[in-house]
Amino acid sequence: MNLAPVVESVTLSSDRVEVDSEITLTANVKDQETPVDQLKFDWKAAGGTFTGDGASVKWRAPKDIKTPADYEISLTVTETYGTADSSGKRPQNVTTATSPSVRVHNSPKELGDMSLQFLTDFAHSSVSTGTCLRDFTDSCKGKADERGDIDSNRIHYEILSSSLTLRAVNVVPGAVSANMTVACSFTSKTLVCDPGDKSCVVGDVGTAKGDCILTGKYENRRWWLCDSHFAGKLLDSMRFFFGRSPGE
């Protein structure tokens, strides 16, 4: 009796990869009758391409996909043995296995999209604070700061218009943190003045213009926003537009 090959494990060089980038997959296979280098290895995935053959190959993640996305890579190992029958076919044993899930990211796009979505939500005064903060991680102190800033802004100002342009996304080496810069402009009307603030006039319209600087953090297999601050010019009547004084 010829026993089928046994796939003891399929390991990944990384369980996370960027679009159009490679990881290495390695299968640990044993067979009692046939040397491993004489087995046939067939690697397959729902997308991407493979290079190499045998028990260790490289997989390049697809390029133009919506991310984050998860891929499982299947492996079929075939052992051919014995003598051929009347049709010329030799007996075969087939074993299948599946790799651990691979998380595919397009980190610059994901981080840029989240930054613009947060600022777009902020720019619409009718959007709740909770909705604005849906992509902020609880593990960053910045989330609590943002909550206070937005709550204060919603009380004191009505944002009339905005302009947002993504300028840069920088993923820090190690790919667990990132910095994003968005050129931002917000034109707002003052609704409420704090007691004793003589520079504030209800009904005044002013514009805050500069750069919105955001940070990102990778955890739980996805990117999150961590905090944000404003670097630019504020009129005296808008110096608390973002809740904290400029530079805080």
C-alpha positions, 0 to 999 in steps of 0.5 A: 500500500502506497501512502499519500504525502503528508503536508505537515505545515505551510508557512509564510515569510509574512502574514501581511503584504502590500499590493504588487509585493511578494512573500515566500511560502514554504511547505513542509511535506513528507512522503514515505515512498517518494522523495519530496523533490519528485512530488508535484506541487501545485500552488493556487490563489484567487489572485496574484502570481507565483514564481518558482516551483516545488515546496517553496515558492514566491507569491506576488499579491495582486495590484489593482484590488480593494484592500485590505483583503485576505487571501488563502493559498491552496496547495495540492501535492501529487505523488505518482508511483508504480507502473502504468495501466493499459491507458498509460496512466500511473497511480497517484496519491493527492493531498491538499492543504491551505496556507494561513490567511495573508492580509493584503494592503495598499497602505498609502491609499488606505491611510490617505482615504481614511484621512480624507474621510475623517476631515470630510466628516469633520467639515460637515457640522451635522456629522456626529463626533462618533461618526467622525472618529470611527477610524480612530483606535482606542489605544491612542490618546489622540482619540479622546483629544479629538472627541473633545475638539470636535464636540467643542467645534460643533458647539462654537462653529458651523463649517460652511465650506472646506477644501481638502487635498492629500499631500503626502502619506509616509509609512514609517519603516516597520509598517506599524505607524504612518504620517499623513499630510492634508492641505486643508481649509475650513470656512466657518461661522461663529455660533457661540462665544465663550464668556469673556472672549472679547475677540469673538463675535457671534456671526463672524465668518473666518477661514482656517487654512494650512496643513492637517497632520495625522498619524496612523497606527497598525493593529488588529490587522488593519490601519487606524488613525491615531491623532491629528493636529493643525499647522497653519493660520487661524484668525483671532476669532477662530483660534480655538476652532480645533478645540486646542490652541495652535501648537498644542 
